[in-house]
Amino acid sequence: MTITLPPGAVLLSVMGVRGPPDHAAVLAAIRRRDQAAHVQADWPRGLVTIQSDQTPEALRLAVQDAGFIAAWLPYPPRETTARGAIAAITGALGLGFAGFVLGTLTGGVVALLLIAVTEFGGSGDSGGGAMGIPVVAIGAGFIGGVTGLLLAVFRRRQDSTRTTPSANGRPTP
């Protein structure tokens, strides 16, 4: 269920509302501040949309004075769906795996280059240079995997903080 704010409407997040008596108390607090206010509530999500001539701060204080925790939201909260959560997890795992593969390949190439420029084969050499290839490759793979996961988290966080102005002048996600 997506919330669309009417022009000039105020959206409050109200916590501590437990049932019909609390619903009535919130509505009464808003009506005491503005008799002509048009109020729509989504009680399960704790959201109240108010069309009023009062400022958002005045309406928030009215609800707070009634004994509830209230916060003015400049735009509706983002919807989180199962599909979105699965997409985020899949994206993080995909970038993590890609980072692991690219890191392993890069580590293998770097290890081979190091062996090519380093002289091995003298007395007492027991193949230590060749044994280092998988160690360097796997180590670089883990570094690449962690880098991929961090990139996925950073990209997801960056996407969630982008906002654009809406028709009513308030930012929307």
N, C-alpha and C positions, 0 to 999 in steps of 0.2 A: 504494500500500500504506500504509494508515494504522496507526499503532502505538497500541494501547490499553494503558496501564500497569495491571498488576494492583495491587490495594491493597497499599501498603507497598513496592512495587518501586522500584528505583533505575535511572535511565537514564543511561548514560555515552556520551559521544561520544568515540571513540578514533581518533586519527590516527596514521599511520605503519605500519598493518597492511597488509603486502604480499602475504601468501600463507598457506598452511596452517601453516608453522612459526610465523609470527607469531600466527595464530589460537590455536594451542596454547599459546603463551607467555602470551597474555592470559588464557586460561581457567585456566592453571596459577597465575598470579599471584592470580586471584580465589579459586581453591580453597585456596591457601596461607593466605589471610586467613580464609576460611570454608568448611570442608569440605562443609557442608550447603547451600550456596548453589545456587539453581536459576538457571541462566544461559540466556538466549536471545540469539542474535546475528544482526544483519543486517549482515554484513560489507561488502557493496557500499556501504552508506550509512555505515558506521563506527559503528553503534549497538549497544550491548550493554545488555540489560535484565537486572537482577539482583534476585532475591528473596533477601534475606539479613537477618540480625539486625544486621549491621554498619552503621555510618553511611555516608552517601554519600561523605563526605570520606575515610574509611578505605578504601573500595573504590577511589576515584579514585587515592589515593596508592599503593595496591597495584599498579594498572595502570601508573601513572607510574614506579614503582620498577622495573618490568620493562622500561623503556626506551621507552615510548610516551607520546604526548601525550594526556592524558585530561581531560575536563571533565564535570562533573555537570550534567545538563539537568533543570530542575525540571518541564518538560513536553515532550512530543514536538515536534520541529520541524514547521513548517507544510509541507504538500505544495505543490509548485509544479508545475502541469500546463500543457500547451500551451494549453488552453482558458482557464485563469486568466491566463496571460501575454497572450493575445490580448484578453481582456476588459479587462485593465488598460490596454493600449495603445489600444484602441478608446475606452475611457472618457476617457483623457487627450486624445486627438484630438478627441473630441466636445465636451468642456468647453472645449478650446482654440478650436475653431471657433465654438462658441456665444459665447465671450468676444469673439472677433474681430467677429462679426456685431453683437452688442450694443454693443461699443465703437465700431464704425463708425457705427451708427445714433445713438448718443449724441453722438459727435463731430460728425456732420452737424447735429443739432439745436442743439448748442451753437454751432457756427459760424454757423448761420442766425440764432440769437438775437443773437450778437455783431454781425452785419451789421445787424440790425434796429435795434439801439440805437446804432450808430455811424454818423455821417454820412459818406457817400461821395458822389462825383459832383462834387466841386469841380474846379477847373482842375487839370490834370495827372493826374487819376485815370484810370488805364488798366485798370480792372476788377480791381484788386488784392484788393478785398474778396471778390468772387465767386471768384477763383482760390484764396482761402484755404480755401473750404469743403472741397474734396477733400483738401487737405493736412491739415487738422485732423481730418477724418473718418478718413482712413487711419491717421494717427498714433494716434488714439484706438483704432482697431481693433487695431493691433499691441499697444498697452498692454493692451487687453481680452483679446487672445489669450494673451499671457504670463500675465496674471492667471488665466485659465482653466486653463492648464497647471499653474501653481503650486497652484491649488485642487485639481486632480486628484491631484497628488503628495501634497499634505497629507492629503487624504481617504484615500488608499490607505495612507499611513504610519500614520494614526490607526487605521484598521481593523486593521492588522497588529499594533498594540501593545495592542489590547483583549484582556483575558483574563477568564475566569470560573472560579470554583472548580469542580473536578471532584469525582467521588465519592470519590477517594482523598485529597482535601484539597489537592492541588497545583493550581496554575493551569493551565488549558488554553486554547489559542487559540480 
